[in-house]
């Protein structure tokens, strides 16, 4: 399931849309961030932001696994495990900065992990450590187009 508003597209070479996220990227696995790349950003894009969120988590607002922002407009992806090397990372539902892989409750069924990519019309220079909600508030008036990739994982 990929939603593209405009021509922006996001994908991962590690898993396809609605496919299982490999063990390498889960919390009890190697817990490294998966590679993602994108194309089709509007020419006026100044930077990107990326969020990975699990709305199936048994919590009122779901669970956030990755918050990355300050990604320059000339970048077309994040390599495996490279989020913290080059970009600003926010705080996950684990209370940590950086990637925190899937770890749904055993027997809870499949969870859907939405990788939302946002193209922004300005450079925001946001401080590190923002939560998903704080980032969404900060970018709300600057999103020109967004796309999503959904991966699945269950124990």
C-alpha positions as a Markdown table, in Angstrom:
| # | Residue | x | y | z |
|---|---|---|---|---|
| 1 | Unk | 0.0 | 0.0 | 0.0 |
| 2 | Unk | 1.8 | 3.1 | -1.2 |
| 3 | Unk | 0.0 | 6.5 | -1.0 |
| 4 | Unk | 1.5 | 9.2 | -3.2 |
| 5 | Unk | 0.2 | 12.7 | -3.3 |
| 6 | Unk | 1.9 | 14.2 | -6.3 |
| 7 | Unk | 4.8 | 12.4 | -7.8 |
| 8 | Unk | 6.7 | 11.6 | -4.6 |
| 9 | Unk | 7.4 | 7.9 | -4.2 |
| 10 | Unk | 9.1 | 6.1 | -1.3 |
| 11 | Unk | 10.4 | 2.5 | -1.3 |
| 12 | Unk | 12.8 | 0.2 | 0.5 |
| 13 | Unk | 15.2 | -2.2 | -1.2 |
| 14 | Unk | 14.9 | -4.4 | 1.9 |
| 15 | Unk | 11.1 | -5.0 | 1.7 |
| 16 | Unk | 8.2 | -4.2 | -0.6 |
| 17 | Unk | 4.9 | -2.6 | 0.1 |
| 18 | Unk | 2.9 | -4.7 | 2.5 |
| 19 | Unk | 5.7 | -7.2 | 2.8 |
| 20 | Unk | 7.3 | -8.4 | 6.0 |
| 21 | Unk | 10.1 | -6.3 | 7.5 |
| 22 | Unk | 13.2 | -8.5 | 7.7 |
| 23 | Unk | 14.5 | -9.6 | 11.2 |
| 24 | Unk | 17.7 | -7.5 | 10.6 |
| 25 | Unk | 15.7 | -4.4 | 11.3 |
| 26 | Unk | 13.5 | -5.4 | 14.3 |
| 27 | Unk | 14.2 | -4.5 | 17.9 |
| 28 | Unk | 15.2 | -8.0 | 18.9 |
| 29 | Unk | 17.2 | -8.5 | 15.7 |
| 30 | Unk | 20.1 | -6.3 | 14.7 |
| 31 | Unk | 17.9 | -3.2 | 15.3 |
| 32 | Unk | 19.4 | -1.2 | 12.5 |
| 33 | Unk | 17.4 | 1.2 | 10.4 |
| 34 | Unk | 16.3 | -0.1 | 7.0 |
| 35 | Unk | 17.3 | 1.5 | 3.8 |
| 36 | Unk | 14.7 | 3.8 | 2.1 |
| 37 | Unk | 14.9 | 5.9 | -1.0 |
| 38 | Unk | 12.6 | 8.2 | -2.8 |
| 39 | Unk | 12.0 | 10.0 | -6.1 |
| 40 | Unk | 9.6 | 12.5 | -7.6 |
| 41 | Unk | 10.0 | 15.4 | -5.2 |
| 42 | Unk | 8.7 | 18.8 | -6.3 |
| 43 | Unk | 11.5 | 21.1 | -7.6 |
| 44 | Unk | 10.7 | 23.6 | -4.8 |
| 45 | Unk | 11.5 | 21.0 | -2.1 |
| 46 | Unk | 14.0 | 22.4 | 0.5 |
| 47 | Unk | 14.2 | 19.4 | 2.8 |
| 48 | Unk | 12.6 | 16.1 | 3.8 |
| 49 | Unk | 11.3 | 14.6 | 7.0 |
| 50 | Unk | 10.6 | 10.9 | 7.6 |
| 51 | Unk | 8.6 | 9.1 | 10.3 |
| 52 | Unk | 8.0 | 5.4 | 10.9 |
| 53 | Unk | 4.9 | 4.8 | 13.0 |
| 54 | Unk | 2.9 | 1.8 | 14.1 |
| 55 | Unk | -0.8 | 2.7 | 14.5 |
| 56 | Unk | -1.6 | -0.9 | 15.5 |
| 57 | Unk | 0.3 | -0.7 | 18.8 |
| 58 | Unk | -2.1 | -1.0 | 21.7 |
| 59 | Unk | -1.5 | 2.6 | 22.8 |
| 60 | Unk | -3.8 | 5.6 | 22.3 |
| 61 | Unk | -1.5 | 7.2 | 19.7 |
| 62 | Unk | 0.3 | 4.1 | 18.4 |
| 63 | Unk | 4.0 | 3.8 | 18.6 |
| 64 | Unk | 6.8 | 5.7 | 16.8 |
| 65 | Unk | 9.8 | 3.9 | 15.6 |
| 66 | Unk | 11.8 | 6.5 | 13.8 |
| 67 | Unk | 11.8 | 10.3 | 13.4 |
| 68 | Unk | 14.3 | 11.8 | 10.9 |
| 69 | Unk | 14.4 | 15.3 | 9.7 |
| 70 | Unk | 16.7 | 18.0 | 8.3 |
| 71 | Unk | 17.3 | 15.8 | 5.3 |
| 72 | Unk | 18.6 | 18.1 | 2.5 |
| 73 | Unk | 16.6 | 18.3 | -0.7 |
| 74 | Unk | 19.4 | 16.8 | -2.8 |
| 75 | Unk | 19.3 | 13.6 | -0.9 |
| 76 | Unk | 17.2 | 10.8 | -2.4 |
| 77 | Unk | 17.4 | 8.2 | 0.4 |
| 78 | Unk | 18.9 | 6.9 | 3.7 |
| 79 | Unk | 21.1 | 3.9 | 3.6 |
| 80 | Unk | 20.9 | 1.0 | 6.0 |
| 81 | Unk | 21.8 | 2.2 | 9.4 |
| 82 | Unk | 22.6 | 5.7 | 8.2 |
| 83 | Unk | 19.9 | 7.9 | 9.8 |
| 84 | Unk | 22.0 | 9.1 | 12.7 |
| 85 | Unk | 25.2 | 9.6 | 10.6 |
| 86 | Unk | 23.9 | 12.4 | 8.4 |
| 87 | Unk | 20.6 | 13.7 | 9.6 |
| 88 | Unk | 18.8 | 14.9 | 12.7 |
| 89 | Unk | 16.9 | 12.2 | 14.6 |
| 90 | Unk | 14.0 | 12.5 | 16.9 |
| 91 | Unk | 12.7 | 10.5 | 19.9 |
| 92 | Unk | 11.0 | 7.2 | 19.4 |
| 93 | Unk | 8.3 | 5.6 | 21.5 |
| 94 | Unk | 11.2 | 3.8 | 23.3 |
| 95 | Unk | 12.3 | 7.2 | 24.6 |
| 96 | Unk | 15.5 | 7.0 | 22.6 |
| 97 | Unk | 16.8 | 8.9 | 19.6 |
| 98 | Unk | 17.4 | 7.0 | 16.4 |
| 99 | Unk | 15.8 | 3.9 | 15.0 |
| 100 | Unk | 13.9 | 1.6 | 17.3 |
| 101 | Unk | 12.8 | -1.4 | 15.3 |
| 102 | Unk | 9.4 | -3.3 | 15.4 |
| 103 | Unk | 8.6 | -5.3 | 18.5 |
| 104 | Unk | 4.9 | -5.9 | 18.7 |
| 105 | Unk | 3.4 | -7.8 | 21.6 |
| 106 | Unk | 3.6 | -11.6 | 21.0 |
| 107 | Unk | 0.3 | -12.9 | 19.7 |
| 108 | Unk | -1.0 | -9.4 | 18.9 |
| 109 | Unk | -1.1 | -10.2 | 15.1 |
| 110 | Unk | 0.5 | -8.3 | 12.3 |
| 111 | Unk | 1.4 | -4.7 | 12.8 |
| 112 | Unk | 1.7 | -2.2 | 10.0 |
| 113 | Unk | 4.7 | 0.1 | 10.0 |
| 114 | Unk | 4.0 | 3.3 | 8.1 |
| 115 | Unk | 7.1 | 5.1 | 6.7 |
| 116 | Unk | 5.8 | 8.6 | 5.9 |
| 117 | Unk | 8.0 | 10.9 | 3.8 |
| 118 | Unk | 7.3 | 14.6 | 3.7 |
| 119 | Unk | 8.7 | 17.1 | 1.2 |
| 120 | Unk | 9.0 | 20.5 | 2.8 |
| 121 | Unk | 9.0 | 24.0 | 1.2 |
| 122 | Unk | 11.5 | 25.4 | 3.7 |
| 123 | Unk | 14.6 | 24.5 | 5.8 |
| 124 | Unk | 13.4 | 24.4 | 9.4 |
| 125 | Unk | 16.7 | 23.9 | 11.4 |
| 126 | Unk | 14.9 | 22.0 | 14.1 |
| 127 | Unk | 16.6 | 20.8 | 17.3 |
| 128 | Unk | 17.4 | 17.1 | 17.7 |
| 129 | Unk | 15.1 | 14.8 | 19.8 |
| 130 | Unk | 11.7 | 15.9 | 18.6 |
| 131 | Unk | 8.9 | 13.4 | 19.1 |
| 132 | Unk | 6.6 | 12.5 | 16.2 |
| 133 | Unk | 3.9 | 14.9 | 17.4 |
| 134 | Unk | 6.4 | 17.8 | 17.8 |
| 135 | Unk | 7.8 | 17.2 | 14.3 |
| 136 | Unk | 4.3 | 17.1 | 12.8 |
| 137 | Unk | 3.4 | 20.3 | 14.5 |
| 138 | Unk | 6.6 | 22.0 | 13.2 |
| 139 | Unk | 6.2 | 20.9 | 9.6 |
| 140 | Unk | 2.4 | 21.2 | 9.3 |
| 141 | Unk | 2.4 | 24.4 | 7.3 |
| 142 | Unk | 5.4 | 23.4 | 5.1 |
| 143 | Unk | 4.4 | 20.0 | 3.7 |
| 144 | Unk | 4.1 | 20.2 | -0.1 |
| 145 | Unk | 3.7 | 16.5 | -0.8 |
| 146 | Unk | 3.9 | 13.2 | 1.1 |
| 147 | Unk | 4.3 | 9.6 | 0.3 |
| 148 | Unk | 4.2 | 6.4 | 2.4 |
| 149 | Unk | 5.5 | 2.8 | 2.4 |
| 150 | Unk | 3.9 | 0.2 | 4.7 |
| 151 | Unk | 5.9 | -2.8 | 6.0 |
| 152 | Unk | 4.4 | -5.5 | 8.1 |
| 153 | Unk | 5.9 | -7.4 | 11.1 |
| 154 | Unk | 4.6 | -9.8 | 13.8 |
| 155 | Unk | 6.2 | -12.1 | 16.3 |
